[in-house]
């Protein structure tokens, strides 16, 4: 009889413990609110902007628009690539019950939001911003860098180009965080491979005329011109084509380029270019299915950033569902513990430094004759596995590594 009482008491205590745990693990808000904070109308709007909002909505729709009876709300705001405005909008959203912010837009804006997130512990799903600092010295425990970054992009592009050419480089670099990160990483890789940099100039975001920069590149003696002006790539590459630099033996290399940039410039000006991307529509049947669904809504294929927003929001919502919680720490722990496998990547995971690592793809732009029709822009050259694509953890300055 004593044994029966002891067993019953233990069972009761266990039931009470589980009930307490269930009470704590709940979605406390009246809705699951995700804010897409991005450039809605500026130079990055085509690669991010309304397309990122649509991608987040597509992820929410996969859950039927609600989780455990709580509606999923996708909000949107335009930070105009201004860090102070980005921080202000994020602060207002968080006070209004937004549990997570997606995209982040340009690197300066994303870094400002990440400072806020580090203090309040909210979730930040970074897709647009690529500055290395976001998962290096400025890393935060509830912020994840999902798609591109300067290290992976620049390292792969330089490595690909220098397999066939050791000629000197010249950089036309955007004068902002991502541009600086790309050039610094590229210079390190060029030096490691025995190459040289003949010169560099900085260009303000939204520069309409690159002629003076192109003339400096022309007179530098460089044979590889690195166009490193994300947001203005189409303008700079068109003008380089008009200058006839390729006819003078200068190879034009876009350092950060997407399908939307190829659409803007055209295959004639970009044919043969090597590009690093984390997503394109023909990488898998799942990618094609998602891309076609996106195209039906936007009349354009998704950029890697927009596909990344879909993936990040989907993974976040799955973690909310699995934990039945909107507590940031609980949700992020589940996100880290769960592999990422979806239309964006079949084999992703979130590392200690909050970098979501996954395959990257070295692709080559097709010639007009090779293209089978609209948006058929690239062909696969090589798949770069995560351990080769992203900055090694032993070189990380992130304070979370090893904790």
N, C-alpha and C positions, 0 to 999 in steps of 0.2 A: 504493500500500500504506500509505503514511503517512497518507493521507486516511482510509482505512478504519479504521486504528487510532484516529485522532482521533475519528471518528464513533462508534466502538464505545465508546470511553472516555466520551464525552459522554452516550451513551445509558445507560451503566452508572451514571454519576453522577446522571442524572435519575431513574433507577429507584430508586436508593438514597435520593434526596431524597424521592420520592413514598412509598416504604416507610416512611421516618422520619416523614413527615407522617401517614400512615395509622396508625402506631403511637401517635402522640400523640393523634389524633382518635379516641377510643374511649370507650365508656360504662364507666367504671372501677368503678363501684359494682356490687354484686351484684343491685341492683334500682333502678328509677327511683322514688324516693319523694317524694310531694307531700303536705304536711300542710295540711289545711284548718283554719285557726285562726280561731275565730269565737265568737259568742255562741250557745251551744247551748240555753240555757234561760231567758234573761232577756228584756228588753223588745224586743231586736232579733232574737230567735230566729225569728220568723215570716218576716221578710224575708231572713234570712241562715240561720244555724244548720243544722239537718238538711237543708234544701233545698239549701244550698250544697254540702254533702258529696255529695248525690245528683247534683247538676250536674257536679261533678268526676268522679264515677264514670262518668257518661254520656260525658264527654269521653274518659276512658281506654278505655272500651269501643269507641269508634270506631277504636282502634288494635289491637283484638283483645286488649287487656289486657297487651300486651308490645310492646317495640320492640327489634328486632335480637336477639331471644332473651332479653332482660332483662325480667322482669315489672314491671308498673306497680303500685305500691302507693299507695292513697289512705288517709292517716291522718286522724284528727280529734281536736280538743281544744277545750275550752271555757275561754276566758280570763276569763269572767265580767265582761267590760268593765273589767278591772283592768290598767293598763299594766305594773305590776311582774310580775304573773302571766303576762301575754302574753310579756314578754321572757324570763322564766324557761323557759316552755314552748318557745319558739323556740330558745333556747340548747341545751336538752336535745335537741330534735329534730335540730339541726344536728350535734351531737356524735354522734348515733346514725345519721347517714348520710342525713338528709333533704336533698334538693337544692333544693327550692323550697317556699315557703309561699304559700297562696292565701287569698283573702277578706280577712283582717285584722280584720274586724269594725269596731268603733267607732273613731273617729279617735284618741283618746288611746292606745288599745292599739296601733293601727297605727303611730303615730309612735314608740312605744317599740321596736317590732320593727324599724322602719326604721333607727333608730340602730344596732342590732345588725348589720343587713345592710350598712350602710355600712362597717363595720369588717371583716366577714368575706367580703364579696363574694358571698354567696348570693343566690338569686333570690327576689323578693317580688312577688307578683301581687295588687295591691290592688283589691278590688271593693267591699267594704262601706264603707270609710272615705272621707269626702268633704272633709276639711279641706284648704284651699288649700295649706297648708305642705308637703304631701307631694310636690308637684311644683313648689314655689316654693323658699323658703329652705332647706327640709329635704330637697331632692331627693337621690337616690342613684343611681349608674350602673346597678345591677342590680335596681332596684325600679321597677315600672310602675303608675301609677294608671289603672285600666281603665274604670270606668263613670262614676259621677257625680263632681262636685266642687262645692264651694260657689259658686265663681265662675259656672260655667255655669248651675247651677240658679237661683240668685238673680237673675242678670242677665236670664235669659229670663222668669222669672215676673214680675218688676217691669216689664219692657218690655211684656209682654202686658197686664197690668192697666192700666198707665198710658196705653195707647192710647185707653182709654175713660173714665178717671177720673184727676183730679189732686187728689183729696181727700187729707187727711193720714192717715198710717199710724201704727199702734201695734203693737209687737212683743212677743209672749210667746215668749221665747227660752230654749232649753235651755242650762243653764250648763255647757257642755263645748265642746271644740275645734270641732266641726262647727257647733254652734249659733252660736258667736261668729263663725265665718267667714261663715256665711250672712248674719247681720245686718249685719256690716261691709260685705260686698259689696253687699247690698241698699240700705243707706244711701247708698253711693257712687252707685249707679245712680239712686235716687230724686232725689238732689240734682242729678245731671247732667240729669235730665229736668224739673227745675223743681218737684219735689214737696217735701213736708215730712214730718217724723216728729214726731208729737205726744208720743210717749213709748215706754218700753220697760221690761219687767220680766224678771228671770231666774228660771227654774224648775229645780229639781234633777231629775235623771233619776229617773223612777219616781214623780213627784208624783201622788197620787191625786185631789186636789181643786184645781181651777183657779178656783174661784169668786172668790177675792180678786183674782186676776190679771184675770179678766174684768170685774170691777167697776171696776178701775183703767182698763181699756181703755174701758169704757162712759162713764166720767166725764172722759176725756181730750179728748173732742171729735173723736176720730179716726173716720173713716168706712171705713177699711180695717184689718181686724185680721189681722195676719200670725201664723199659728200656726206656730212655728218650734221644735217640740219633737219631732224625729225619735225614734221609739220610743214616744212618748206621744201622738202625733197623734190617734189614735182617741179617747182619753179627753178630750182638750182640745176636739176638735170636737164630740163628743157633748154636752159640757157647755155649749158656746157655743150649740148648737141649743136645749138646754133653757132657756137664759137668754133665748131669743127675740131674740138680737142681730140676726139677719137681718131680723126684722120691724120692728126699730128703724132700719133703713137702714144697718146696718153690714155691709160685705161681708167674709166670712170667707175668708181666703186661706191655704191650706196651702202652706208654702214648700218642703217636701220630702215628697212624698207618693207612695205606690206602690199598686199594685193590691191588695196585701194589706191596706193601710189602708182602702181603699174597701170591701173585703169585710167588715172589722170594723165600720165605721161605718154602711154602707148607702147606697144611692143617694139616699134622701130627704134626708139631711143634707148630701150632697156634690154633688148635682145642679148642673150648670152651672159647677162649679169648673174653673179652668184649672190644669193640671198639666204640669210638664216631666218627661219620662221619656226614657231612652235605649233602651227596649225595651218593646214590647207585642206580643201574640201575632198581631195582624193586620197588622203592618207589612210582612210579606213572606211568601211561601209557605214559605220556610225557617224563619222564626220560628214560623209556625203548626205546622209539622211537629215542631219541637223542643218547643214548648209542649205539644202534645197528648201527646207521648211522656213528658214530665215529669209531666203531669197523670195519666197512667195509673199512674205510680209513686207520686205524692205526693197525689193527689186534690185538688190545688190548682195553679193556674197559677204559673209561675215569676215571681218578682219581677225587677226589672231587675238587682238585685245577684246573684241566683242565675244568671240568664242570663249575666251578666258573668263569673262564676266559670267556667262552662262554656267560654266563649270564651277566656278567659285561659289556662286549663289546656290546652285544645286547641291553642292557638297555641304554647305552651311545648313540648308534646309533639311537635308537628310540627317544631319547630326542633331538638329532641334527635334526632329521626329523620333530619332532613336533614343534620345535622352528624356524626351517629353519635358524639355526645359528650355528657357531662353536665358539662363544664367551663362554669361560669357565664358567663364572659366570651364564650366562643365561641357559646354558646346565645343570649345576649342580643344579640350582634351579628347573628345570623341573624334573631332576632325583629324587630329594628329594620329590617332590610333587606327583610323580607317584609310585604306588605300584609295586613291582617286582613280576611278575607271569609268570613263564616259566618252562622249563624242569628241571631247577635246584631247584626252590622253588615255591610253589603256593602262598605263603603269606609273601613275604619279604617287608621290607621298610628301608629307610635310616634314622637313628636317628640323633639327634642334634650333637652327637659326631662323626658323619661320619662312624658309624658302621652299616653295612647292617645287620639287625637282621632277623632271619628266624628260621624255625624248625631245630633242630638237631635230630639225630637218634642214640640211643644206640642199637648196633647190636652185635650179638655173632657169632663168626666164626664157621662154620659148621664142623662136622667130615667128613672124606673122604667118609663115607657111606651115609651121608645126601646129599652131593653135587650131583647135577644132571648133571654136566659136567663142561667144562672149564669156569672159571670166576664166577661160582656159589658158592660164598664163604661165604655169611653171611645171617643171618635171623634177622628180626626185633624183638627187645625186648621191646623198648619203644620209643615213640616220645616225644621229649623235646621241649615244646613251647618256643618261643623267650623270654618271660618274665622270664622264669626259666633258659634259656641257657646262656644268656649273662650278663656281669657285669652291675649291676643296675646303672642308671644314677646318683643317689645320692651319689655314690662312685667314680664318675669320676673326674679326674683331668684335663679333656679337657677344654680349655679356651672357647670353643664355646658353651658349655652347659649353658643354661639360657640366651643366648644372643638374 
